[in-house]
Amino acid sequence: MKLEFLELNLEWPAELNLLCLKNFILSKLMVHGEPLRWAITSITNHSKKKNQIISVEVVFIVIEDKSKGTNPVLN
């Protein structure tokens, strides 16, 4: 088992309210692996598109598979 660090930019849909933001972010992170820790590091407004970009830093737990190397999702 090891840890991997990623920086991701996620598009925050205009119709998604603040109360649903945590679940939205976690669902996007789970695509890449199991998040151990994560933090929103910035939010950028795009007035033309009426959406926001959320920058997230994430530490994932990666379980190494002896037959395939490391987690294929992160490599």
PDB file with one MODEL, atoms N, CA, C and O in Angstrom:
MODEL        1
ATOM      1  N   MET A   1       0.848  -1.164   0.000  1.00  0.00           N
ATOM      2  CA  MET A   1       0.000   0.000   0.000  1.00  0.00           C
ATOM      3  C   MET A   1       0.900   1.235   0.000  1.00  0.00           C
ATOM      4  O   MET A   1       1.927   1.270   0.677  1.00  0.00           O
ATOM      5  N   LYS A   2       0.496   2.252  -0.773  1.00  0.00           N
ATOM      6  CA  LYS A   2       1.241   3.505  -0.778  1.00  0.00           C
ATOM      7  C   LYS A   2       0.269   4.657  -0.975  1.00  0.00           C
ATOM      8  O   LYS A   2      -0.928   4.451  -1.174  1.00  0.00           O
ATOM      9  N   LEU A   3       0.800   5.866  -0.918  1.00  0.00           N
ATOM     10  CA  LEU A   3      -0.015   7.068  -1.084  1.00  0.00           C
ATOM     11  C   LEU A   3       0.364   7.769  -2.375  1.00  0.00           C
ATOM     12  O   LEU A   3       1.536   7.798  -2.752  1.00  0.00           O
ATOM     13  N   GLU A   4      -0.627   8.334  -3.053  1.00  0.00           N
ATOM     14  CA  GLU A   4      -0.429   9.107  -4.281  1.00  0.00           C
ATOM     15  C   GLU A   4      -1.046  10.487  -4.080  1.00  0.00           C
ATOM     16  O   GLU A   4      -2.095  10.616  -3.449  1.00  0.00           O
ATOM     17  N   PHE A   5      -0.398  11.513  -4.615  1.00  0.00           N
ATOM     18  CA  PHE A   5      -0.891  12.888  -4.520  1.00  0.00           C
ATOM     19  C   PHE A   5      -1.327  13.350  -5.909  1.00  0.00           C
ATOM     20  O   PHE A   5      -0.604  13.151  -6.885  1.00  0.00           O
ATOM     21  N   LEU A   6      -2.505  13.964  -6.000  1.00  0.00           N
ATOM     22  CA  LEU A   6      -2.997  14.519  -7.262  1.00  0.00           C
ATOM     23  C   LEU A   6      -3.590  15.898  -7.025  1.00  0.00           C
ATOM     24  O   LEU A   6      -4.130  16.185  -5.956  1.00  0.00           O
ATOM     25  N   GLU A   7      -3.481  16.742  -8.037  1.00  0.00           N
ATOM     26  CA  GLU A   7      -4.192  18.018  -8.061  1.00  0.00           C
ATOM     27  C   GLU A   7      -5.206  17.929  -9.185  1.00  0.00           C
ATOM     28  O   GLU A   7      -4.851  17.636 -10.326  1.00  0.00           O
ATOM     29  N   LEU A   8      -6.461  18.179  -8.869  1.00  0.00           N
ATOM     30  CA  LEU A   8      -7.536  18.064  -9.845  1.00  0.00           C
ATOM     31  C   LEU A   8      -8.298  19.367  -9.949  1.00  0.00           C
ATOM     32  O   LEU A   8      -8.420  20.109  -8.975  1.00  0.00           O
ATOM     33  N   ASN A   9      -8.812  19.641 -11.144  1.00  0.00           N
ATOM     34  CA  ASN A   9      -9.718  20.766 -11.366  1.00  0.00           C
ATOM     35  C   ASN A   9     -11.079  20.194 -11.716  1.00  0.00           C
ATOM     36  O   ASN A   9     -11.219  19.449 -12.686  1.00  0.00           O
ATOM     37  N   LEU A  10     -12.079  20.544 -10.922  1.00  0.00           N
ATOM     38  CA  LEU A  10     -13.434  20.044 -11.116  1.00  0.00           C
ATOM     39  C   LEU A  10     -14.359  21.191 -11.476  1.00  0.00           C
ATOM     40  O   LEU A  10     -14.290  22.266 -10.880  1.00  0.00           O
ATOM     41  N   GLU A  11     -15.222  20.958 -12.452  1.00  0.00           N
ATOM     42  CA  GLU A  11     -16.198  21.983 -12.827  1.00  0.00           C
ATOM     43  C   GLU A  11     -17.410  21.864 -11.907  1.00  0.00           C
ATOM     44  O   GLU A  11     -18.054  20.817 -11.840  1.00  0.00           O
ATOM     45  N   TRP A  12     -17.711  22.948 -11.201  1.00  0.00           N
ATOM     46  CA  TRP A  12     -18.839  22.996 -10.281  1.00  0.00           C
ATOM     47  C   TRP A  12     -20.061  23.461 -11.076  1.00  0.00           C
ATOM     48  O   TRP A  12     -20.143  24.638 -11.428  1.00  0.00           O
ATOM     49  N   PRO A  13     -20.999  22.579 -11.366  1.00  0.00           N
ATOM     50  CA  PRO A  13     -22.175  22.961 -12.138  1.00  0.00           C
ATOM     51  C   PRO A  13     -22.998  24.042 -11.428  1.00  0.00           C
ATOM     52  O   PRO A  13     -23.150  24.010 -10.207  1.00  0.00           O
ATOM     53  N   ALA A  14     -23.519  24.985 -12.189  1.00  0.00           N
ATOM     54  CA  ALA A  14     -24.273  26.106 -11.619  1.00  0.00           C
ATOM     55  C   ALA A  14     -25.504  25.631 -10.849  1.00  0.00           C
ATOM     56  O   ALA A  14     -25.909  26.270  -9.878  1.00  0.00           O
ATOM     57  N   GLU A  15     -26.099  24.522 -11.271  1.00  0.00           N
ATOM     58  CA  GLU A  15     -27.324  24.038 -10.623  1.00  0.00           C
ATOM     59  C   GLU A  15     -27.066  23.279  -9.321  1.00  0.00           C
ATOM     60  O   GLU A  15     -28.011  22.942  -8.607  1.00  0.00           O
ATOM     61  N   LEU A  16     -25.805  23.009  -9.006  1.00  0.00           N
ATOM     62  CA  LEU A  16     -25.453  22.274  -7.790  1.00  0.00           C
ATOM     63  C   LEU A  16     -25.276  23.248  -6.631  1.00  0.00           C
ATOM     64  O   LEU A  16     -24.420  24.131  -6.680  1.00  0.00           O
ATOM     65  N   ASN A  17     -26.092  23.083  -5.584  1.00  0.00           N
ATOM     66  CA  ASN A  17     -25.992  24.009  -4.449  1.00  0.00           C
ATOM     67  C   ASN A  17     -24.850  23.627  -3.516  1.00  0.00           C
ATOM     68  O   ASN A  17     -24.292  22.534  -3.608  1.00  0.00           O
ATOM     69  N   LEU A  18     -24.523  24.526  -2.639  1.00  0.00           N
ATOM     70  CA  LEU A  18     -23.386  24.363  -1.737  1.00  0.00           C
ATOM     71  C   LEU A  18     -23.533  23.150  -0.822  1.00  0.00           C
ATOM     72  O   LEU A  18     -22.537  22.506  -0.494  1.00  0.00           O
ATOM     73  N   LEU A  19     -24.751  22.831  -0.406  1.00  0.00           N
ATOM     74  CA  LEU A  19     -24.978  21.700   0.493  1.00  0.00           C
ATOM     75  C   LEU A  19     -24.643  20.356  -0.164  1.00  0.00           C
ATOM     76  O   LEU A  19     -24.348  19.386   0.534  1.00  0.00           O
ATOM     77  N   CYS A  20     -24.685  20.293  -1.476  1.00  0.00           N
ATOM     78  CA  CYS A  20     -24.386  19.054  -2.207  1.00  0.00           C
ATOM     79  C   CYS A  20     -22.942  18.992  -2.691  1.00  0.00           C
ATOM     80  O   CYS A  20     -22.531  17.994  -3.284  1.00  0.00           O
ATOM     81  N   LEU A  21     -22.171  20.043  -2.445  1.00  0.00           N
ATOM     82  CA  LEU A  21     -20.812  20.132  -2.987  1.00  0.00           C
ATOM     83  C   LEU A  21     -19.891  19.025  -2.470  1.00  0.00           C
ATOM     84  O   LEU A  21     -19.138  18.445  -3.253  1.00  0.00           O
ATOM     85  N   LYS A  22     -19.934  18.724  -1.187  1.00  0.00           N
ATOM     86  CA  LYS A  22     -19.045  17.693  -0.627  1.00  0.00           C
ATOM     87  C   LYS A  22     -19.270  16.346  -1.309  1.00  0.00           C
ATOM     88  O   LYS A  22     -18.312  15.689  -1.718  1.00  0.00           O
ATOM     89  N   ASN A  23     -20.529  15.932  -1.434  1.00  0.00           N
ATOM     90  CA  ASN A  23     -20.830  14.656  -2.082  1.00  0.00           C
ATOM     91  C   ASN A  23     -20.430  14.665  -3.555  1.00  0.00           C
ATOM     92  O   ASN A  23     -19.981  13.648  -4.084  1.00  0.00           O
ATOM     93  N   PHE A  24     -20.591  15.800  -4.210  1.00  0.00           N
ATOM     94  CA  PHE A  24     -20.188  15.942  -5.612  1.00  0.00           C
ATOM     95  C   PHE A  24     -18.678  15.730  -5.742  1.00  0.00           C
ATOM     96  O   PHE A  24     -18.227  14.972  -6.600  1.00  0.00           O
ATOM     97  N   ILE A  25     -17.907  16.395  -4.899  1.00  0.00           N
ATOM     98  CA  ILE A  25     -16.443  16.276  -4.945  1.00  0.00           C
ATOM     99  C   ILE A  25     -16.012  14.838  -4.655  1.00  0.00           C
ATOM    100  O   ILE A  25     -15.183  14.281  -5.374  1.00  0.00           O
ATOM    101  N   LEU A  26     -16.567  14.243  -3.615  1.00  0.00           N
ATOM    102  CA  LEU A  26     -16.200  12.865  -3.267  1.00  0.00           C
ATOM    103  C   LEU A  26     -16.523  11.891  -4.395  1.00  0.00           C
ATOM    104  O   LEU A  26     -15.756  10.962  -4.650  1.00  0.00           O
ATOM    105  N   SER A  27     -17.647  12.095  -5.070  1.00  0.00           N
ATOM    106  CA  SER A  27     -17.988  11.202  -6.185  1.00  0.00           C
ATOM    107  C   SER A  27     -16.987  11.328  -7.327  1.00  0.00           C
ATOM    108  O   SER A  27     -16.677  10.338  -7.989  1.00  0.00           O
ATOM    109  N   LYS A  28     -16.482  12.529  -7.564  1.00  0.00           N
ATOM    110  CA  LYS A  28     -15.467  12.738  -8.602  1.00  0.00           C
ATOM    111  C   LYS A  28     -14.128  12.144  -8.191  1.00  0.00           C
ATOM    112  O   LYS A  28     -13.399  11.622  -9.034  1.00  0.00           O
ATOM    113  N   LEU A  29     -13.796  12.216  -6.906  1.00  0.00           N
ATOM    114  CA  LEU A  29     -12.527  11.686  -6.426  1.00  0.00           C
ATOM    115  C   LEU A  29     -12.497  10.161  -6.452  1.00  0.00           C
ATOM    116  O   LEU A  29     -11.456   9.571  -6.740  1.00  0.00           O
ATOM    117  N   MET A  30     -13.614   9.520  -6.160  1.00  0.00           N
ATOM    118  CA  MET A  30     -13.673   8.066  -6.101  1.00  0.00           C
ATOM    119  C   MET A  30     -13.352   7.418  -7.453  1.00  0.00           C
ATOM    120  O   MET A  30     -12.989   6.242  -7.501  1.00  0.00           O
ATOM    121  N   VAL A  31     -13.481   8.164  -8.537  1.00  0.00           N
ATOM    122  CA  VAL A  31     -13.122   7.660  -9.857  1.00  0.00           C
ATOM    123  C   VAL A  31     -11.622   7.364  -9.918  1.00  0.00           C
ATOM    124  O   VAL A  31     -11.195   6.465 -10.643  1.00  0.00           O
ATOM    125  N   HIS A  32     -10.829   8.114  -9.163  1.00  0.00           N
ATOM    126  CA  HIS A  32      -9.372   8.005  -9.194  1.00  0.00           C
ATOM    127  C   HIS A  32      -8.811   7.056  -8.137  1.00  0.00           C
ATOM    128  O   HIS A  32      -7.653   6.650  -8.233  1.00  0.00           O
ATOM    129  N   GLY A  33      -9.595   6.699  -7.148  1.00  0.00           N
ATOM    130  CA  GLY A  33      -9.131   5.829  -6.068  1.00  0.00           C
ATOM    131  C   GLY A  33      -9.810   6.210  -4.767  1.00  0.00           C
ATOM    132  O   GLY A  33     -10.791   6.954  -4.756  1.00  0.00           O
ATOM    133  N   GLU A  34      -9.273   5.688  -3.663  1.00  0.00           N
ATOM    134  CA  GLU A  34      -9.847   5.978  -2.353  1.00  0.00           C
ATOM    135  C   GLU A  34      -9.139   7.179  -1.731  1.00  0.00           C
ATOM    136  O   GLU A  34      -7.962   7.088  -1.383  1.00  0.00           O
ATOM    137  N   PRO A  35      -9.850   8.317  -1.585  1.00  0.00           N
ATOM    138  CA  PRO A  35      -9.203   9.493  -1.013  1.00  0.00           C
ATOM    139  C   PRO A  35      -8.975   9.329   0.494  1.00  0.00           C
ATOM    140  O   PRO A  35      -9.876   8.943   1.239  1.00  0.00           O
ATOM    141  N   LEU A  36      -7.754   9.633   0.916  1.00  0.00           N
ATOM    142  CA  LEU A  36      -7.430   9.634   2.338  1.00  0.00           C
ATOM    143  C   LEU A  36      -7.697  11.023   2.917  1.00  0.00           C
ATOM    144  O   LEU A  36      -8.353  11.168   3.948  1.00  0.00           O
ATOM    145  N   ARG A  37      -7.173  12.038   2.229  1.00  0.00           N
ATOM    146  CA  ARG A  37      -7.381  13.436   2.615  1.00  0.00           C
ATOM    147  C   ARG A  37      -7.556  14.253   1.347  1.00  0.00           C
ATOM    148  O   ARG A  37      -6.980  13.936   0.306  1.00  0.00           O
ATOM    149  N   TRP A  38      -8.351  15.299   1.442  1.00  0.00           N
ATOM    150  CA  TRP A  38      -8.492  16.202   0.311  1.00  0.00           C
ATOM    151  C   TRP A  38      -8.820  17.595   0.821  1.00  0.00           C
ATOM    152  O   TRP A  38      -9.330  17.771   1.927  1.00  0.00           O
ATOM    153  N   ALA A  39      -8.511  18.584  -0.020  1.00  0.00           N
ATOM    154  CA  ALA A  39      -8.772  19.981   0.347  1.00  0.00           C
ATOM    155  C   ALA A  39      -9.061  20.789  -0.907  1.00  0.00           C
ATOM    156  O   ALA A  39      -8.440  20.586  -1.950  1.00  0.00           O
ATOM    157  N   ILE A  40     -10.004  21.698  -0.793  1.00  0.00           N
ATOM    158  CA  ILE A  40     -10.252  22.672  -1.856  1.00  0.00           C
ATOM    159  C   ILE A  40      -9.186  23.754  -1.699  1.00  0.00           C
ATOM    160  O   ILE A  40      -9.072  24.366  -0.637  1.00  0.00           O
ATOM    161  N   THR A  41      -8.406  23.990  -2.753  1.00  0.00           N
ATOM    162  CA  THR A  41      -7.329  24.969  -2.660  1.00  0.00           C
ATOM    163  C   THR A  41      -7.663  26.283  -3.345  1.00  0.00           C
ATOM    164  O   THR A  41      -7.072  27.315  -3.025  1.00  0.00           O
ATOM    165  N   SER A  42      -8.615  26.260  -4.295  1.00  0.00           N
ATOM    166  CA  SER A  42      -9.053  27.513  -4.906  1.00  0.00           C
ATOM    167  C   SER A  42     -10.349  27.299  -5.676  1.00  0.00           C
ATOM    168  O   SER A  42     -10.699  26.179  -6.049  1.00  0.00           O
ATOM    169  N   ILE A  43     -11.042  28.396  -5.900  1.00  0.00           N
ATOM    170  CA  ILE A  43     -12.257  28.396  -6.720  1.00  0.00           C
ATOM    171  C   ILE A  43     -12.135  29.556  -7.694  1.00  0.00           C
ATOM    172  O   ILE A  43     -11.901  30.698  -7.297  1.00  0.00           O
ATOM    173  N   THR A  44     -12.298  29.247  -8.978  1.00  0.00           N
ATOM    174  CA  THR A  44     -12.180  30.252 -10.028  1.00  0.00           C
ATOM    175  C   THR A  44     -13.544  30.448 -10.687  1.00  0.00           C
ATOM    176  O   THR A  44     -14.185  29.477 -11.090  1.00  0.00           O
ATOM    177  N   ASN A  45     -13.987  31.695 -10.796  1.00  0.00           N
ATOM    178  CA  ASN A  45     -15.255  32.002 -11.445  1.00  0.00           C
ATOM    179  C   ASN A  45     -15.065  32.207 -12.934  1.00  0.00           C
ATOM    180  O   ASN A  45     -14.110  32.853 -13.366  1.00  0.00           O
ATOM    181  N   HIS A  46     -15.981  31.651 -13.717  1.00  0.00           N
ATOM    182  CA  HIS A  46     -16.023  31.885 -15.155  1.00  0.00           C
ATOM    183  C   HIS A  46     -17.377  32.506 -15.467  1.00  0.00           C
ATOM    184  O   HIS A  46     -18.374  31.798 -15.608  1.00  0.00           O
ATOM    185  N   SER A  47     -17.411  33.828 -15.574  1.00  0.00           N
ATOM    186  CA  SER A  47     -18.675  34.538 -15.736  1.00  0.00           C
ATOM    187  C   SER A  47     -19.357  34.230 -17.070  1.00  0.00           C
ATOM    188  O   SER A  47     -20.586  34.222 -17.143  1.00  0.00           O
ATOM    189  N   LYS A  48     -18.581  33.977 -18.119  1.00  0.00           N
ATOM    190  CA  LYS A  48     -19.186  33.678 -19.418  1.00  0.00           C
ATOM    191  C   LYS A  48     -19.936  32.349 -19.396  1.00  0.00           C
ATOM    192  O   LYS A  48     -21.017  32.237 -19.973  1.00  0.00           O
ATOM    193  N   LYS A  49     -19.376  31.360 -18.742  1.00  0.00           N
ATOM    194  CA  LYS A  49     -20.004  30.046 -18.668  1.00  0.00           C
ATOM    195  C   LYS A  49     -20.944  29.903 -17.482  1.00  0.00           C
ATOM    196  O   LYS A  49     -21.698  28.933 -17.401  1.00  0.00           O
ATOM    197  N   LYS A  50     -20.909  30.858 -16.562  1.00  0.00           N
ATOM    198  CA  LYS A  50     -21.714  30.833 -15.333  1.00  0.00           C
ATOM    199  C   LYS A  50     -21.440  29.574 -14.506  1.00  0.00           C
ATOM    200  O   LYS A  50     -22.349  28.981 -13.925  1.00  0.00           O
ATOM    201  N   ASN A  51     -20.172  29.187 -14.469  1.00  0.00           N
ATOM    202  CA  ASN A  51     -19.787  28.059 -13.625  1.00  0.00           C
ATOM    203  C   ASN A  51     -18.499  28.401 -12.900  1.00  0.00           C
ATOM    204  O   ASN A  51     -17.904  29.455 -13.119  1.00  0.00           O
ATOM    205  N   GLN A  52     -18.084  27.498 -12.039  1.00  0.00           N
ATOM    206  CA  GLN A  52     -16.864  27.700 -11.271  1.00  0.00           C
ATOM    207  C   GLN A  52     -15.990  26.457 -11.390  1.00  0.00           C
ATOM    208  O   GLN A  52     -16.489  25.340 -11.525  1.00  0.00           O
ATOM    209  N   ILE A  53     -14.678  26.670 -11.336  1.00  0.00           N
ATOM    210  CA  ILE A  53     -13.719  25.579 -11.334  1.00  0.00           C
ATOM    211  C   ILE A  53     -13.150  25.475  -9.924  1.00  0.00           C
ATOM    212  O   ILE A  53     -12.641  26.450  -9.370  1.00  0.00           O
ATOM    213  N   ILE A  54     -13.244  24.273  -9.352  1.00  0.00           N
ATOM    214  CA  ILE A  54     -12.740  24.016  -8.013  1.00  0.00           C
ATOM    215  C   ILE A  54     -11.426  23.261  -8.145  1.00  0.00           C
ATOM    216  O   ILE A  54     -11.381  22.195  -8.759  1.00  0.00           O
ATOM    217  N   SER A  55     -10.360  23.806  -7.575  1.00  0.00           N
ATOM    218  CA  SER A  55      -9.075  23.106  -7.537  1.00  0.00           C
ATOM    219  C   SER A  55      -9.005  22.327  -6.233  1.00  0.00           C
ATOM    220  O   SER A  55      -9.239  22.870  -5.153  1.00  0.00           O
ATOM    221  N   VAL A  56      -8.677  21.039  -6.354  1.00  0.00           N
ATOM    222  CA  VAL A  56      -8.657  20.144  -5.201  1.00  0.00           C
ATOM    223  C   VAL A  56      -7.314  19.420  -5.160  1.00  0.00           C
ATOM    224  O   VAL A  56      -6.834  18.931  -6.182  1.00  0.00           O
ATOM    225  N   GLU A  57      -6.717  19.355  -3.984  1.00  0.00           N
ATOM    226  CA  GLU A  57      -5.519  18.549  -3.767  1.00  0.00           C
ATOM    227  C   GLU A  57      -5.946  17.314  -2.982  1.00  0.00           C
ATOM    228  O   GLU A  57      -6.665  17.416  -1.988  1.00  0.00           O
ATOM    229  N   VAL A  58      -5.493  16.140  -3.440  1.00  0.00           N
ATOM    230  CA  VAL A  58      -5.966  14.882  -2.878  1.00  0.00           C
ATOM    231  C   VAL A  58      -4.804  13.925  -2.630  1.00  0.00           C
ATOM    232  O   VAL A  58      -3.880  13.827  -3.437  1.00  0.00           O
ATOM    233  N   VAL A  59      -4.866  13.228  -1.506  1.00  0.00           N
ATOM    234  CA  VAL A  59      -3.967  12.112  -1.239  1.00  0.00           C
ATOM    235  C   VAL A  59      -4.822  10.856  -1.298  1.00  0.00           C
ATOM    236  O   VAL A  59      -5.791  10.710  -0.553  1.00  0.00           O
ATOM    237  N   PHE A  60      -4.443   9.940  -2.210  1.00  0.00           N
ATOM    238  CA  PHE A  60      -5.170   8.692  -2.392  1.00  0.00           C
ATOM    239  C   PHE A  60      -4.404   7.532  -1.785  1.00  0.00           C
ATOM    240  O   PHE A  60      -3.173   7.525  -1.770  1.00  0.00           O
ATOM    241  N   ILE A  61      -5.146   6.548  -1.283  1.00  0.00           N
ATOM    242  CA  ILE A  61      -4.562   5.288  -0.854  1.00  0.00           C
ATOM    243  C   ILE A  61      -4.512   4.391  -2.080  1.00  0.00           C
ATOM    244  O   ILE A  61      -5.531   4.164  -2.732  1.00  0.00           O
ATOM    245  N   VAL A  62      -3.335   3.884  -2.393  1.00  0.00           N
ATOM    246  CA  VAL A  62      -3.164   3.012  -3.546  1.00  0.00           C
ATOM    247  C   VAL A  62      -2.734   1.644  -3.043  1.00  0.00           C
ATOM    248  O   VAL A  62      -1.711   1.508  -2.371  1.00  0.00           O
ATOM    249  N   ILE A  63      -3.520   0.639  -3.375  1.00  0.00           N
ATOM    250  CA  ILE A  63      -3.184  -0.732  -3.004  1.00  0.00           C
ATOM    251  C   ILE A  63      -2.454  -1.355  -4.175  1.00  0.00           C
ATOM    252  O   ILE A  63      -2.985  -1.435  -5.283  1.00  0.00           O
ATOM    253  N   GLU A  64      -1.246  -1.791  -3.925  1.00  0.00           N
ATOM    254  CA  GLU A  64      -0.438  -2.386  -4.981  1.00  0.00           C
ATOM    255  C   GLU A  64      -0.874  -3.827  -5.219  1.00  0.00           C
ATOM    256  O   GLU A  64      -1.008  -4.621  -4.288  1.00  0.00           O
ATOM    257  N   ASP A  65      -1.091  -4.136  -6.486  1.00  0.00           N
ATOM    258  CA  ASP A  65      -1.440  -5.482  -6.907  1.00  0.00           C
ATOM    259  C   ASP A  65      -0.168  -6.121  -7.448  1.00  0.00           C
ATOM    260  O   ASP A  65       0.370  -5.669  -8.459  1.00  0.00           O
ATOM    261  N   LYS A  66       0.313  -7.155  -6.795  1.00  0.00           N
ATOM    262  CA  LYS A  66       1.585  -7.783  -7.173  1.00  0.00           C
ATOM    263  C   LYS A  66       1.595  -8.243  -8.624  1.00  0.00           C
ATOM    264  O   LYS A  66       2.639  -8.203  -9.274  1.00  0.00           O
ATOM    265  N   SER A  67       0.445  -8.680  -9.145  1.00  0.00           N
ATOM    266  CA  SER A  67       0.411  -9.196 -10.513  1.00  0.00           C
ATOM    267  C   SER A  67       0.352  -8.092 -11.554  1.00  0.00           C
ATOM    268  O   SER A  67       0.764  -8.305 -12.694  1.00  0.00           O
ATOM    269  N   LYS A  68      -0.156  -6.901 -11.189  1.00  0.00           N
ATOM    270  CA  LYS A  68      -0.328  -5.822 -12.163  1.00  0.00           C
ATOM    271  C   LYS A  68       0.491  -4.587 -11.848  1.00  0.00           C
ATOM    272  O   LYS A  68       0.391  -3.601 -12.578  1.00  0.00           O
ATOM    273  N   GLY A  69       1.280  -4.591 -10.817  1.00  0.00           N
ATOM    274  CA  GLY A  69       1.990  -3.381 -10.402  1.00  0.00           C
ATOM    275  C   GLY A  69       1.140  -2.601  -9.427  1.00  0.00           C
ATOM    276  O   GLY A  69       0.603  -3.174  -8.479  1.00  0.00           O
ATOM    277  N   THR A  70       1.008  -1.298  -9.643  1.00  0.00           N
ATOM    278  CA  THR A  70       0.202  -0.477  -8.742  1.00  0.00           C
ATOM    279  C   THR A  70      -1.195  -0.304  -9.305  1.00  0.00           C
ATOM    280  O   THR A  70      -1.523  -0.838 -10.365  1.00  0.00           O
ATOM    281  N   ASN A  71      -2.001   0.436  -8.594  1.00  0.00           N
ATOM    282  CA  ASN A  71      -3.372   0.711  -8.981  1.00  0.00           C
ATOM    283  C   ASN A  71      -3.419   1.261 -10.403  1.00  0.00           C
ATOM    284  O   ASN A  71      -2.883   2.343 -10.640  1.00  0.00           O
ATOM    285  N   PRO A  72      -4.038   0.561 -11.366  1.00  0.00           N
ATOM    286  CA  PRO A  72      -4.029   1.008 -12.754  1.00  0.00           C
ATOM    287  C   PRO A  72      -4.794   2.305 -12.976  1.00  0.00           C
ATOM    288  O   PRO A  72      -4.568   2.987 -13.975  1.00  0.00           O
ATOM    289  N   VAL A  73      -5.696   2.660 -12.065  1.00  0.00           N
ATOM    290  CA  VAL A  73      -6.445   3.904 -12.219  1.00  0.00           C
ATOM    291  C   VAL A  73      -5.528   5.113 -12.093  1.00  0.00           C
ATOM    292  O   VAL A  73      -5.718   6.108 -12.794  1.00  0.00           O
ATOM    293  N   LEU A  74      -4.537   5.040 -11.208  1.00  0.00           N
ATOM    294  CA  LEU A  74      -3.663   6.180 -10.965  1.00  0.00           C
ATOM    295  C   LEU A  74      -2.417   6.168 -11.846  1.00  0.00           C
ATOM    296  O   LEU A  74      -1.693   7.163 -11.883  1.00  0.00           O
ATOM    297  N   ASN A  75      -2.151   5.095 -12.539  1.00  0.00           N
ATOM    298  CA  ASN A  75      -0.943   5.027 -13.371  1.00  0.00           C
ATOM    299  C   ASN A  75      -1.265   5.160 -14.820  1.00  0.00           C
ATOM    300  O   ASN A  75      -0.365   5.124 -15.658  1.00  0.00           O
TER     301      ASN A  75
ENDMDL
END
